[in-house]
Amino acid sequence: MKSLFPGAVDFQADRARLFSRAPAKIFFGHIASACVLIYLAWDVLALHWLVFWGVWEILVTPTLLYVLGKQVESRTSGKLDLDHWQNRLHVLFALVGTSWGTFLFFGLDVQNPAHFSIQMAIVAGASAAAARSLGIFKFSFFFYELPFTGLLAIRIFMMGGDFVLLGILVLIFAVMMCGLANDTSEELSEYLATKLENLDLADKYLAAAKKADMANSAKTQFLAQANHDLRQPIHAIGLLTECLRDQELDADGQDVLDTIDLSIDNLSNLFKSLLNVTSLEAGGLKPDLTVFSLDEVLRQTVRQALPEAEEHGGSIKLVGTSIWVKTDKALLSSILQNLVFNAVKYAPGAKILLGARVRNGTASVHVLDQGIGVPDHLQEEIFHEFVRGNPHGPGRRDGLGLGLSIVSRTARLLDLDVDFRSTEGVGTHVAIDGLQVSSRPAQEQAAAVSSEVFKKPNKTVLIIDDNPQVMKAMKNLLMNWGYDVETGTPMSESPPRFDILLMDYHLNTPTNGIELAREINLKIPVPTAIISGTITDEIEGLAKQAGFWTLHKPVLPMQLRSVLLAMTADYADAS
């Protein structure tokens, strides 16, 4: 018999699984009803027919249902033909319906009104229960109900008289039950279709989430690589400009060199901030809290932005301050640079004021401009990504609209508040509130010993780096300071004698800088510093465990000089 129900449309496998869980509920009602019918037909049918029918309905039928259910539960892909399985189930339904109909055809006790009423009640109850349980498969109930109630209706019609009306009611009842079974099947189809649609949607969302995770991982990997690769030239330029200070330069040249140094410092800090901001959402960035002069940061910001402001006929006025604060210097510089350059961009030819004050125990920095301002309806949205103030009005400037988004996210990381007020056509006032005020720290030892920098150190420094540009710049700088310098690559042999080791961490070899420095120190124990553009807590911990210093690229010349002096002093004390 050909299957009436294509599995792809009728959710054949799902229906089979539902049926396999149902027999336990079917068995009880089926066996109980069969036992009652046998009792009621005791005076109507011969004993051997009662026994035969009882064995079939009480033992064989439940066993066959159980076996069919277990076949579904234990089936593996390709080992159970659902079409053939469903056909066997339909044959069993038809046999059960015919068996019950035949039993009632011959065993109907019309002489005993009570027995007759109970038999009719069992027919109604069994039909109603089967309409729900057998309705799992479309039309399956028909295989059971039509022979069951059909034979019963024929038996009642044969009694004639008023029983004809009862026979008609039986047929009407059968049609109603078939409709109920069909509705059950349709509702199940709708449920399974919705379930399939939801599962498909969930799979799509899961695929999209995996794709987003892969894209995020790729972005993180790219930024990590960019972090390392782009720090290298900044690091080299900083070392080379320091070498120029030993050259004979006139006042203008010195001023240009100071500006280059300041620009490199600001670029380094801004570059570090912009890369680190990408990890804000993931919570992977931890602020580096230090105590510093707020006035120094403000002056550096003004000096960086002043040339562009003057180029457009504007001016920046700085109100000096003696406030010292404790926060992440690089991230605060990033915030202020974004705010001041925004003011320069949107207030061409206007006055810009930058200052700080203390109120209620905390410091705040204020940036005021007389620019075009921001419309009221954009003042909340302007801190979202890719939203710009006055995008279509006069004074419109090109850009991606990321500056204030970075300001907002960085301020949240530092537990600072951003107070933004603007009047279109009048100007804008932005305040960064909540800076922790701190007392000025004692002068560091490095500054105290700076007079010793110019004494010839009489030390040999070994530099190992895979970047020739960086290695050359560092060699020139150290030689200008009076050091003897040896250079090497990760694969070259170490010189027989040297006093200090400066080792890059990323060497583009299977061995990283810490591992190679350990091997070298086993032969020649010397003060060692690991230099990297991506110093993580793990790297710093490994370096500290090995007794090495760490320097984060781009390294400021004064920072490098102070570390070299400290390393030499520590080694002398240890000796």
C-alpha positions in Angstrom: 0.0 0.0 0.0 1.5 3.3 -1.0 1.9 5.9 1.7 -0.6 8.7 1.7 1.6 11.0 3.7 4.9 12.3 2.2 7.2 12.8 5.2 8.7 16.1 3.8 5.2 17.7 4.0 3.5 15.8 6.8 6.4 15.7 9.3 6.3 11.9 9.2 9.3 11.4 11.5 8.0 13.9 14.1 4.6 12.2 14.1 6.2 8.8 14.5 8.2 10.0 17.5 5.0 11.4 19.1 3.2 8.2 18.6 6.1 6.2 20.1 5.5 8.1 23.4 1.7 7.5 23.4 1.2 3.7 23.7 1.5 3.7 27.5 -1.5 6.1 27.7 -3.4 4.0 25.0 -2.8 0.6 26.7 -4.7 1.4 29.9 -7.9 2.6 28.3 -7.7 -0.1 25.6 -7.3 -3.0 28.0 -9.8 -1.7 30.5 -12.5 -1.2 27.7 -11.8 -4.7 26.3 -12.2 -6.3 29.7 -15.6 -4.5 30.3 -16.8 -5.6 26.8 -15.9 -9.2 27.5 -17.8 -9.1 30.8 -20.9 -7.5 29.1 -20.9 -10.1 26.3 -20.5 -13.1 28.6 -24.1 -14.2 28.1 -24.1 -13.4 24.4 -21.0 -15.0 22.9 -19.4 -18.4 23.3 -16.5 -18.7 25.7 -14.0 -19.7 23.1 -14.8 -16.5 21.1 -14.5 -14.4 24.3 -11.1 -16.0 25.0 -9.8 -15.6 21.5 -10.9 -11.9 21.3 -9.5 -11.2 24.7 -6.1 -12.6 23.8 -6.1 -10.6 20.6 -7.1 -7.3 22.2 -5.5 -7.6 25.6 -2.2 -9.2 24.7 -1.5 -9.2 20.9 -2.7 -5.7 20.0 -0.8 -3.9 22.9 2.3 -5.9 22.1 2.2 -4.9 18.4 1.7 -1.3 19.3 4.7 -1.5 21.8 6.9 -3.1 19.1 6.0 -0.4 16.6 6.8 2.3 19.1 10.1 0.8 20.1 11.1 0.6 16.4 10.8 4.4 16.2 12.7 5.0 19.4 15.6 2.8 18.5 15.7 3.7 14.8 18.9 5.0 13.3 19.3 7.0 10.1 18.5 4.8 7.1 17.5 1.7 9.0 13.8 2.3 9.3 11.6 3.0 6.3 9.0 5.4 7.7 6.6 4.8 4.8 6.5 1.0 5.4 6.4 1.5 9.2 3.4 3.8 8.8 1.6 1.4 6.5 2.0 -1.4 9.0 0.6 0.9 11.7 -2.4 1.7 9.5 -3.0 -2.1 8.9 -2.9 -2.6 12.7 -5.4 0.3 13.2 -7.8 -1.3 10.6 -7.5 -4.7 12.2 -8.3 -3.3 15.7 -11.2 -1.3 14.3 -12.6 -4.4 12.5 -12.0 -6.5 15.6 -14.0 -4.2 17.9 -16.7 -3.7 15.3 -17.1 -7.4 14.8 -17.2 -8.1 18.5 -20.0 -5.6 19.0 -21.8 -6.8 15.9 -22.1 -10.2 17.5 -21.9 -9.4 21.2 -24.3 -6.5 21.4 -26.5 -7.2 24.4 -29.9 -5.7 23.3 -31.8 -7.8 25.8 -30.2 -6.0 28.8 -30.7 -2.2 28.6 -28.0 -1.6 31.2 -25.4 -3.7 29.3 -26.5 -2.1 26.0 -26.1 1.4 27.4 -22.6 0.6 28.8 -21.6 -0.9 25.5 -22.7 2.2 23.6 -20.9 4.4 26.2 -17.7 2.4 25.6 -18.0 2.9 21.8 -18.4 6.7 22.3 -15.5 6.9 24.8 -13.2 4.7 22.7 -13.9 6.7 19.5 -13.4 10.1 21.3 -10.1 8.9 22.8 -8.9 7.4 19.5 -9.8 10.6 17.7 -7.1 12.4 19.7 -4.5 9.7 20.0 -4.8 8.2 16.4 -5.2 11.7 15.0 -1.4 12.0 15.2 -1.4 10.6 11.7 -3.6 12.2 9.1 -6.6 9.9 8.2 -5.2 7.2 10.5 -8.3 7.4 12.7 -10.4 6.6 9.6 -8.8 3.1 9.3 -9.9 2.4 12.9 -13.3 4.3 13.1 -15.0 3.3 9.9 -15.0 -0.5 10.4 -15.6 0.0 14.1 -18.7 2.2 14.1 -19.7 1.0 10.6 -20.2 -2.6 11.7 -22.0 -1.3 14.9 -24.3 0.9 12.8 -25.2 -2.1 10.5 -26.0 -4.2 13.6 -28.3 -1.5 15.0 -30.0 -0.9 11.6 -30.7 -4.7 11.5 -32.8 -4.4 14.7 -35.2 -2.1 12.9 -37.8 0.2 14.4 -36.7 3.1 16.5 -33.2 1.6 16.5 -32.8 3.0 13.0 -32.6 6.4 14.5 -29.9 5.3 16.9 -28.0 3.8 13.9 -28.2 7.2 12.2 -26.9 8.9 15.3 -24.0 6.4 15.4 -23.0 7.3 11.8 -23.3 11.1 12.6 -21.2 10.6 15.7 -18.6 8.7 13.6 -18.5 11.6 11.0 -18.0 14.1 13.9 -15.2 12.0 15.4 -13.5 11.8 11.9 -13.7 15.6 11.7 -12.2 15.9 15.2 -9.4 13.6 14.2 -8.7 15.6 11.1 -8.7 18.8 13.1 -6.2 17.2 15.5 -4.0 16.3 12.6 -4.2 19.8 11.1 -3.4 21.4 14.4 -0.4 19.1 14.8 0.8 20.0 11.3 0.6 23.7 12.2 2.4 23.2 15.4 5.2 21.2 13.7 5.4 23.7 10.9 5.8 26.5 13.5 8.4 24.5 15.4 10.3 23.8 12.2 10.2 27.5 11.3 11.4 28.5 14.7 14.2 25.9 14.6 15.2 27.1 11.2 15.1 30.7 12.5 17.2 29.7 15.5 19.7 27.9 13.2 19.9 31.1 11.1 20.5 33.2 14.2 23.1 30.7 15.4 24.8 30.8 12.0 24.7 34.6 12.1 26.1 34.6 15.7 28.9 32.3 14.6 29.6 34.5 11.6 29.7 37.6 13.9 32.0 35.8 16.3 34.3 34.9 13.5 34.3 38.5 12.2 34.9 39.8 15.7 37.8 37.4 16.2 39.2 38.4 12.8 38.9 42.1 13.8 40.5 41.4 17.1 43.4 39.5 15.4 43.8 42.3 12.9 43.9 45.0 15.6 46.4 43.0 17.6 48.6 42.7 14.6 48.1 46.3 13.7 48.9 47.3 17.2 52.3 45.6 17.0 53.1 46.5 13.4 52.2 50.2 13.6 54.0 50.7 16.9 57.2 49.7 15.3 57.7 52.8 13.1 56.5 55.1 15.8 59.0 53.6 18.2 61.8 54.0 15.6 60.9 57.6 14.8 60.9 58.5 18.5 64.4 57.0 18.9 65.7 58.8 15.7 64.4 62.2 16.7 66.2 61.9 20.0 69.4 61.2 18.1 68.9 64.6 16.3 69.2 66.4 19.6 73.0 65.8 19.5 73.2 67.6 16.2 73.8 71.3 16.0 70.4 72.8 15.3 69.4 76.5 15.4 66.4 77.7 17.4 63.9 77.0 14.7 65.3 73.5 14.2 65.0 72.8 17.9 61.5 74.1 17.9 60.6 71.8 14.9 62.3 68.9 16.7 60.3 69.6 19.9 57.1 69.7 17.8 58.0 66.4 16.2 58.6 64.9 19.6 55.3 66.2 20.9 53.5 65.0 17.8 55.0 61.5 18.1 54.1 61.4 21.8 50.5 62.5 21.1 50.3 60.1 18.1 51.5 57.2 20.3 49.0 58.0 23.0 46.1 58.5 20.6 47.0 55.4 18.6 47.1 53.3 21.8 43.8 54.7 22.9 42.0 54.2 19.7 43.1 50.6 19.5 42.3 49.9 23.1 38.8 51.4 22.8 37.9 48.6 20.5 38.0 46.2 23.4 35.9 48.4 25.7 32.7 46.4 24.9 34.4 43.1 25.8 35.7 44.5 29.1 39.2 43.5 28.2 40.8 47.0 28.7 42.0 47.9 32.1 42.9 51.6 32.7 46.5 52.3 33.8 46.0 54.7 36.6 48.8 57.1 37.3 49.1 60.5 38.9 50.1 63.4 36.6 49.7 67.1 36.0 46.5 68.0 34.3 48.0 71.2 33.0 50.6 69.1 31.1 47.9 67.2 29.3 46.0 70.3 28.5 49.0 72.1 27.1 50.0 69.1 25.0 46.4 69.0 23.6 46.4 72.7 22.8 49.8 72.6 21.1 48.7 69.7 19.0 45.5 71.4 17.8 46.7 75.0 17.6 48.2 74.9 14.1 45.0 73.7 12.6 42.9 76.2 14.5 45.2 79.1 13.4 45.1 77.9 9.8 41.3 78.5 9.8 41.6 81.9 11.6 40.6 80.6 15.0 42.3 80.6 18.4 42.6 78.4 21.4 42.9 79.9 24.9 44.2 77.7 27.7 43.5 78.6 31.3 46.5 77.1 33.2 45.9 74.9 36.2 47.9 73.4 39.1 45.6 70.4 39.5 47.1 66.9 39.6 44.7 64.0 38.9 44.8 60.2 39.1 43.5 58.4 36.0 44.7 56.8 32.7 46.8 59.6 31.1 46.6 58.2 27.6 42.9 57.6 27.6 42.2 61.1 29.1 44.4 62.6 26.4 42.4 60.7 23.8 39.2 62.2 25.2 40.5 65.8 25.2 42.1 65.5 21.8 38.7 64.4 20.3 36.9 67.2 22.0 39.3 69.9 21.1 39.8 68.8 17.5 36.0 68.5 17.2 35.8 72.2 18.3 38.4 73.2 15.8 36.5 71.4 13.1 33.1 72.8 13.8 34.2 76.3 15.0 36.5 77.5 12.2 37.6 81.1 12.8 36.1 81.1 16.3 37.5 81.2 19.8 38.0 78.0 21.8 38.5 77.9 25.5 40.1 75.0 27.5 40.4 74.9 31.2 39.8 72.9 34.4 38.5 73.5 37.9 37.8 71.6 41.1 34.3 71.4 42.6 33.1 69.1 45.5 36.4 67.3 45.7 36.6 66.3 42.0 38.1 68.0 39.0 36.5 68.7 35.7 37.9 69.8 32.3 35.8 72.1 30.1 36.0 72.7 26.3 34.0 75.7 25.1 33.7 76.9 21.5 31.7 79.6 19.6 31.0 77.3 16.6 27.8 76.2 14.8 26.4 74.2 17.7 24.3 71.0 17.6 20.5 70.9 17.1 18.5 69.9 20.1 17.2 66.7 18.5 20.8 65.4 17.9 22.3 66.1 21.3 21.6 62.6 22.6 22.2 60.7 19.3 25.5 62.5 18.6 27.3 60.1 21.1 26.3 57.1 18.9 28.5 55.7 16.2 28.3 57.4 12.8 26.2 60.3 14.0 27.5 63.8 13.3 26.3 67.2 14.5 24.9 69.5 11.8 25.3 66.9 9.1 23.6 68.9 6.4 23.7 72.5 7.6 26.3 75.3 7.0 29.8 74.5 8.2 29.3 70.8 7.5 32.6 68.8 7.6 33.3 65.3 6.3 33.9 62.5 8.8 32.6 59.2 10.1 31.1 60.6 13.3 33.1 58.3 15.6 34.8 61.0 17.8 32.1 61.6 20.4 31.3 57.9 20.5 34.9 57.2 21.5 34.7 60.0 24.1 31.6 58.5 25.6 32.8 54.9 25.8 36.3 55.9 27.1 34.7 58.2 29.7 32.5 55.3 31.0 35.6 53.1 31.3 37.3 55.8 33.5 34.1 56.4 35.5 33.8 59.9 34.2 30.7 61.8 33.2 30.3 63.8 29.9 28.2 66.9 30.2 27.3 68.1 26.7 25.4 71.4 26.2 25.0 73.1 22.9 22.9 75.9 21.3 22.6 75.8 17.5 24.3 78.9 16.0 25.9 79.9 19.4 28.4 77.3 20.5 29.1 74.2 22.5 30.2 73.5 26.0 31.5 70.0 26.9 32.7 69.1 30.4 34.4 65.9 31.6 33.5 65.5 35.2 34.6 63.2 38.0 38.4 63.3 37.8 40.0 62.2 41.0 42.2 64.9 42.4 45.6 63.9 43.8 48.6 65.5 45.4 51.7 66.1 43.4 54.0 63.1 43.7 57.6 63.3 44.9 60.2 63.7 42.1 61.2 60.3 40.7 64.7 58.9 41.1 65.1 58.9 37.3 65.0 62.7 37.2 67.4 63.0 40.1 70.0 60.9 38.4 69.5 62.5 35.0 72.7 64.4 35.5 74.5 61.0 35.3 73.1 60.3 31.9 75.8 62.3 30.2 78.6 60.4 31.9 80.1 57.6 29.7 78.5 54.4 30.9 81.2 52.1 29.7 78.7 49.4 29.1 78.0 47.1 26.2 74.4 46.7 25.2 73.2 43.7 23.0 70.0 44.5 21.0 68.1 41.6 19.5 65.2 42.6 17.2 63.8 41.3 13.9 63.1 44.8 12.6 66.2 46.4 11.1 64.7 49.9 11.2 64.0 49.8 15.0 67.4 48.1 15.7 69.3 50.8 13.8 67.4 53.7 15.5 68.0 52.2 19.0 71.7 51.5 18.2 72.3 55.1 17.1 70.6 56.5 20.2 72.5 54.3 22.6 75.8 55.1 20.9 75.0 58.8 21.3 74.6 58.2 25.0 78.0 56.6 25.2 77.1 52.9 25.2 78.9 50.3 23.1 76.3 48.5 21.1 76.1 45.0 19.6 73.1 44.0 17.5 71.8 40.6 16.5 68.9 38.7 15.0 67.0 35.9 16.7 69.0 33.4 14.7 72.5 34.9 15.2 75.1 33.9 17.8 75.4 36.2 20.9 78.7 38.1 21.3 81.1 36.7 23.9 80.7 39.7 26.3 78.0 42.3 26.9 76.5 43.9 30.0 72.8 44.6 29.1 70.3 42.8 26.9 67.5 44.6 25.1 65.2 41.9 23.6 62.2 42.3 21.4 59.3 40.0 22.3 57.8 39.3 18.9 60.7 37.8 16.8 58.7 36.1 14.0 60.2 32.8 15.1 58.8 29.9 17.1 60.8 31.2 20.1 59.6 34.5 21.7 61.8 37.1 23.3 61.4 35.9 26.8 62.3 32.3 25.9 65.3 33.4 23.9 66.4 35.8 26.7 66.3 32.9 29.2 68.5 30.8 27.0 71.0 33.6 26.7 71.0 34.3 30.4 71.8 30.7 31.1 75.1 31.4 29.4 75.7 35.0 30.3 73.5 36.4 33.2 72.9 40.1 32.4 70.2 42.6 33.2 67.5 42.1 30.6 64.6 44.2 29.3 61.8 42.8 27.1 60.4 45.3 24.6 57.1 44.8 23.0 54.2 46.7 21.5 51.7 44.2 23.0 52.6 43.8 26.7 49.8 41.8 28.2 49.5 40.8 31.9 50.6 37.3 30.9 53.7 38.5 29.1 54.6 40.9 32.0 54.1 38.1 34.5 56.4 35.8 32.6 59.0 38.5 32.3 58.8 39.4 36.0 59.1 35.7 36.9 62.3 35.5 34.9 63.7 38.7 36.5 63.4 40.8 33.3 62.2 44.4 32.9 59.5 45.3 30.4 59.1 48.3 28.1 56.0 49.0 26.1 56.5 50.4 22.5 56.8 53.1 21.6 59.4 53.7 24.3 60.2 57.3 25.2 63.9 58.0 25.1 63.9 59.2 28.7 62.1 56.1 29.8 64.6 53.9 28.1 67.5 55.9 29.6 66.1 55.6 33.1 65.6 51.9 32.7 69.1 51.4 31.5 70.5 53.3 34.5 68.2 51.4 36.9 69.2 48.0 35.4 72.9 48.9 35.8 72.4 50.0 39.4 70.4 46.9 40.3 73.0 44.6 38.8 75.9 46.4 40.6 74.0 46.1 43.9 73.4 42.4 43.3 77.1 41.9 42.5 
